[in-house]
Amino acid sequence: MAPIQRPDPVTGELRNVTLVTPPVSSGDRMVQPLTDYWRSAFKASDNDFSGKRQKLAPDGDGEASSAAAATVPPPAVPTDSHDEGAHDQKSDDATPTPTQQNPIDELMEQELIAELETQIISEEGRSVRNGNGSRNGSDADDNGDDTARDDNAAGLLSFDEMAQAKTIVACEIVTFKQKFIQKHALDCSSVNTFKGVCHMLQKTKPLCFILENVDSLESSANASNDDDKEPSKSNLEMIMAWLNELGYGVAVEKLRSDDFGLPQRRSRLYFFGLRRDSGVLAEPADDILSKVGERLLLLRKNAANPECFLHSEDDNMLDEELERLETRARSASASDKGDGMEPASAKDGVQWPLAQPAHLQRSPWFKFLTPREQEAVCFVELWNERRKRDGESQMAFVDLSQSLNRMVHSTYDSKVVPTILPQMRLWITQHKRWLLGSEMLAMQGIDVNEMDCIELSQPQMANLAGNA
């Protein structure tokens, strides 16, 4: 494919760029996946795309091969706490390791991506109209031409075009900053993503839509508007008000993954919207939406056993991941090892007489854990022995990305895994290894065999599952 001119993502200067993959055809309009353009742009400018991406999202692997020795009583056995928000907080006393210099500002990256995406789509829309006269290769009627022109001018893709695109960027309603959003409403930069969703709904006017977000939106902002001293609304109430202003009736349902067959403790809010003025509904939109909860009850089924989603011990994916870890361990420098958190024994300035069990030393996966993670696994083994002696259910899946007193876990009796989140490392006590990214996707209801994941590593798939 011949080079085309595109603005440099960093400098903004126009230059020739050869696209990595052929664009997706949609009628007579070409849609180029945005990630492919960014990949080619970075390669052309610096020939090191992976290095730039590491600045934006530091690798969370944190593999190392040393073990911590462990004379004071060990930490108390953690309770069965399932607070999803705890995962986002590292230990208060943790000392982060400097991993990057001159990082690219996250907001700047988002603004560049949004601006570049609009420019690319708008340019493609103009070139098609100039070359062919209309989007469909024929004269558009008077009623539909204005709508098509407005959509192209706004840089929007039709639903048919989005369905044919290879790369779809997830568009979630970002977490709202409670008090700040009360003062700035829709002008706040932290809600730009949701503003984009509302803009798409306003321009395309679909008959129905489904949005999903975390259940913490239900909580109240617990803040007052400094200007009028009125009680603040919850994030959920604000979202509902915005969607209603667009002419949609909306029903909200709180659903759990383990109520629909997936062995994961994941609670999310789903927004089901119907356009009130569509003129094609047999019943009023609000009457239809009132039955959503009843219909969802018909779809419920017991969660499958997590073991059904794990690779067998002779699966090639396990061998390939171990080979990748071996290669990485040989080439990694000392600064690449560790996860920025000290072992509990080092942090407290003491050493516990904690010997590594022989069955852990035989595990090919255990040696790739960081010293802190290895120490945590040893404590989990001790806790499980005590639970077994006391007749309690033992830990099955343990999140090693947290400090000892904050580790989220699930038990064998619960037959579910904790909520899968980005940068999570779930240790499977029975199999003496951690959950692979492909297994995490499966527990999200996504079959890797039906996806084009050839170029994705297991850590990348794990992050994809955590963000799904």
KAWOSUL-V717432 format. One record per residue. SS is DSSP state (A for helix, B for strand, O for the rest). OMEGA is omega in whole degrees, 0 to 359 (NA if undefined). BURIAL is I if it has 16 or more other ideal C-beta (glycine too) atoms within 10 Angstrom, else O. Layout:
BEGIN
((SS OMEGA BURIAL) (SS OMEGA BURIAL))
END
This chain:
BEGIN
((O 182 O) (O 178 O) (O 175 O) (B 180 O) (B 177 O) (B 177 I) (B 177 I) (O 182 O) (O 184 I) (O 184 O) (O 182 O) (O 180 O) (O 177 O) (B 176 O) (B 180 O) (B 180 O) (B 174 I) (O 182 O) (O 186 I) (O 182 I) (O 179 O) (O 178 O) (O 180 I) (B 182 I) (B 175 O) (B 186 I) (O 178 O) (O 181 O) (B 183 I) (B 181 O) (B 181 I) (O 177 I) (O 186 I) (A 182 I) (A 178 O) (A 179 I) (A 179 I) (A 180 I) (A 180 I) (A 180 I) (A 180 I) (A 178 I) (A 182 I) (A 185 I) (A 187 I) (A 181 O) (O 181 O) (O 181 O) (A 184 I) (A 179 O) (A 179 O) (A 180 I) (A 178 O) (A 176 O) (A 182 O) (A 183 O) (O 182 O) (O 183 O) (O 182 I) (O 183 I) (O 178 I) (O 180 I) (O 175 I) (O 187 I) (O 180 O) (O 183 O) (O 181 I) (O 172 I) (O 178 O) (O NA I) (O 175 O) (O 180 O) (O 180 O) (O 179 I) (O 179 I) (O 178 O) (O 181 I) (O 176 I) (O 180 O) (O 181 O) (O 184 O) (O 181 O) (O 183 O) (A 183 I) (A 180 O) (A 183 O) (A 184 I) (A 183 O) (O 174 O) (O 179 I) (O 183 I) (O 183 O) (O 183 O) (O 179 O) (O 183 O) (O 178 O) (O 179 O) (O 184 O) (O 183 O) (O 177 O) (O 180 O) (O 182 O) (O 177 O) (O 181 O) (O 184 O) (A 180 O) (A 179 O) (A 179 O) (A 181 O) (A 180 O) (A 179 O) (A 181 I) (A 181 O) (A 181 O) (A 181 O) (A 180 I) (A 179 I) (A 180 O) (A 182 O) (A 183 I) (A 180 I) (A 179 O) (A 180 O) (A 178 I) (A 179 I) (A 182 O) (A 179 O) (A 181 I) (A 180 I) (A 183 O) (A 188 O) (A 177 O) (O 178 O) (O 184 O) (O 185 I) (O 179 O) (O 179 O) (O 181 O) (O 178 O) (O 178 O) (O 186 O) (A 185 O) (A 186 O) (A 186 O) (A 181 O) (A 180 O) (A 179 O) (A 180 I) (A 180 O) (A 180 O) (A 179 I) (A 181 I) (A 180 O) (O 180 O) (O 183 I) (O 172 I) (O 174 I) (O 180 I) (A 177 O) (A 180 O) (A 178 I) (A 180 O) (A 182 O) (A 183 O) (O 179 I) (O 185 O) (O 178 O) (O 179 O) (O 180 O) (O 182 O) (O 180 O) (O 175 O) (O 186 I) (O 179 O) (O 183 O) (O 173 I) (O 198 O) (A 186 O) (A 183 O) (A 183 O) (A 178 I) (A 183 I) (A 187 O) (A 177 O) (A 187 O) (A 178 O) (A 182 O) (O 183 I) (A 182 O) (A 178 O) (A 180 I) (A 181 O) (A 179 O) (A 175 I) (A 177 O) (A 177 O) (A 179 I) (A 179 I) (A 179 O) (A 178 I) (A 182 I) (A 184 O) (A 185 O) (A 178 O) (O 177 O) (O 179 O) (O 182 O) (B 176 O) (B 174 I) (B 175 O) (B 181 I) (B 175 O) (B 182 I) (B 184 I) (A 178 O) (A 176 O) (A 180 I) (A 185 O) (O 179 O) (O 178 O) (O 180 I) (O 178 O) (O 179 O) (B 174 O) (O 184 O) (O 184 O) (O 185 O) (O 176 O) (O 178 O) (O 177 O) (B 182 O) (O 177 I) (O 173 I) (O 178 I) (A 180 I) (A 179 I) (A 179 O) (A 179 I) (A 180 I) (A 180 I) (A 180 O) (A 181 I) (A 178 I) (A 179 O) (A 178 O) (O 178 I) (O 182 I) (B 166 I) (B 187 I) (B 172 I) (B 181 I) (B 179 I) (B 176 O) (B 186 O) (B 177 I) (B 182 I) (A 183 I) (A 173 I) (A 183 O) (B 170 O) (O 183 O) (O 185 I) (O 182 I) (B 178 I) (O 185 I) (O 181 I) (B 183 I) (B 174 O) (B 177 I) (B 179 O) (B 178 I) (B 184 I) (B 175 I) (B 179 I) (B 186 I) (O 186 O) (O 184 O) (O 181 O) (O 182 O) (O 182 O) (O 179 O) (O 179 O) (O 174 O) (O 184 O) (A 182 I) (A 177 O) (A 178 O) (A 182 I) (A 179 I) (O 181 O) (O 183 O) (A 181 O) (A 180 O) (A 181 O) (A 180 O) (A 178 I) (A 180 O) (A 182 O) (O 184 O) (O 173 O) (B 183 O) (O 180 O) (O 176 I) (O 178 O) (O 180 O) (A 180 I) (A 180 O) (A 184 O) (A 182 I) (O 175 I) (O 175 I) (O 185 O) (O 180 O) (O 180 O) (O 181 O) (A 181 O) (A 178 O) (A 179 I) (A 181 O) (A 180 O) (A 177 I) (A 178 O) (A 178 O) (A 180 O) (A 178 I) (A 180 O) (A 180 O) (A 182 O) (A 180 O) (A 185 O) (A 185 O) (O 174 O) (O 182 O) (A 181 O) (A 181 O) (A 185 O) (O 180 I) (O 183 I) (O 178 I) (O 181 I) (O 180 I) (O 170 I) (O 182 I) (A 181 I) (A 179 I) (A 181 O) (A 181 I) (A 178 O) (O 179 O) (O 176 O) (O 175 O) (O 177 I) (O 186 O) (O 180 I) (O 177 O) (O 180 I) (O 183 I) (A 182 O) (A 175 O) (A 179 I) (A 178 O) (O 181 O) (O 178 O) (O 181 O) (O 186 I) (A 184 I) (A 180 I) (A 175 I) (O 174 I) (O 177 I) (A 179 I) (A 181 I) (A 178 I) (A 178 I) (A 179 I) (A 179 I) (A 178 I) (A 177 I) (A 177 I) (A 178 I) (A 179 I) (A 180 O) (A 179 I) (A 176 I) (A 179 O) (A 178 O) (A 179 I) (A 179 O) (A 181 O) (O 179 O) (O 179 O) (O 178 O) (O 183 O) (O 177 I) (B 180 I) (B 180 I) (B 185 I) (B 179 I) (B 182 I) (O 181 I) (O 180 I) (O 174 I) (O 187 I) (A 185 I) (A 180 O) (A 184 I) (O 175 I) (O 182 I) (B 172 I) (B 183 I) (B 179 I) (O 182 O) (O 182 O) (O 178 I) (O 174 I) (O 174 I) (B 176 I) (O 179 I) (O 181 I) (O 183 I) (O 178 I) (O 178 I) (O 180 I) (O 172 I) (O 182 I) (B 180 I) (B 179 I) (B 188 I) (O 182 I) (O 184 O) (O 177 I) (O 175 I) (B 178 I) (B 181 I) (O 179 I) (O 179 I) (A 179 I) (A 177 I) (A 176 I) (A 178 I) (A 179 I) (A 179 I) (A 171 I) (O 181 I) (O 182 O) (O 180 I) (O 181 O) (A 181 I) (A 179 O) (A 181 O) (O 175 O) (O 186 O) (O 185 I) (O 185 O) (O 181 O) (O 175 I) (O 179 O) (A 176 I) (A 178 I) (A 177 O) (A 177 I) (A 177 I) (A 177 I) (A 178 I) (A 180 I) (A 180 I) (A 184 O) (O NA I))
END
